Amino acid sequence: MLKDELQEYIGEGHIKDQVSLKPYSTFKMGGPAEYYYEAETEKGFVNAIKAAHHLHIPCRVLGGASNIVIHDDGIKGLVIRNMTSEKYIISQKDDGVRMHISSGYSMTRLAKETAAEGLEGFEHHLGLPGTLGGALFMNSKWVGKEESYYVGDCLERAEVISPLGVSKIVEKDYFQFGYDYSYIQKTGEYIVWTEYVLQKADASHLIQQGIEALEYRKKTQPFGVSTSGCFFKNVDGQSAGKMIDDLGLKGYKIGGAYVSDIHANFILNDGSATTQDVQQLIDYVKNRVKETYNVVLEQEVSIL
């Protein structure tokens, strides 16, 4: 059996089959993983990717599953849930530290811990769902009144591994960070670990910055509900959310999927949404924006 072959690479008892992915998705929707593995160490994470390649089976990595919608049919092949959580200081100087952080580290936990430690760089991302690897994949950002703060800003280097199981250490420039973009979106590589250079600062100030960012998120975005974040990218400086809002689509619903009443670029699940509901709503919103503004919206959230 394929399950037994996977366990020869990964370890006896570590592979489960037909595991529902719904609880692990922030959209709270999705069918089962054919095979499922929780990678708690960086070595285990790498071994699992290599195992999938050697056995010629599809492989999908999930972090916080906060920027995806999982299909009702589930995911074929091996689903690796990246739960790696190493974080330690490699070296330090008077003004800052070099830190090793696993790609599976929770962004909100990272923001809390580094702020409390007086290390500047992640505090504005408090409340961001998902993991560091996913945030770097999207180059997630926090837009303040005067400045924007990207997850990739303080990155120094990282180890990446391809779906073929080939790993390498790359410098920050390799990622070609841009708006909602990193180069690994093209290569299909996964991040194993990162090295960040964080500056020392007053902990109380950093904690306050994080609290303010979180409070702003709560006021301007749906919070504590089933969603996958902003569904569409802004286009040439035009806000996707404003275009959708101006079309009067807040609250528009198809089946169990609906446009948020708080922020029109968020699609929510009322608990009964199906893949068909979500896809039809996405298509409807895209068509209305195209007809009215002659703008083609590009999805930020993928349906797997």
Buried (B, 14 or more C-beta within 10 A) or exposed (E): EBEEBBBEBBEEEBBBEEBBBBEBBBBBBBBBBBBBBBBBBBEBBBBBBBBBBEBEBEBBBBBBBBBBBBBBEBBEBBBBBBBBBBBEEEEEEEEBBBBBBBBBBBBBBBBBBBBBBBBBBBBBBBBBBBBBBBBBBBBBBBEEEEEEBBBBBBBBBBBBBBBEBEBEEBEBEBBBBEEBBBBBBEEEBBBBBBBBBBEBBEBEEBBEBBBBBBEBBEEEBBEEBBBBBBBBBBBEEEBBBEBBBEBEBBEBBBBBBBBBEBBBBBBBBBEEBBBEBBBBBBEBBBEBBEEEBEBEBEBBBEBB
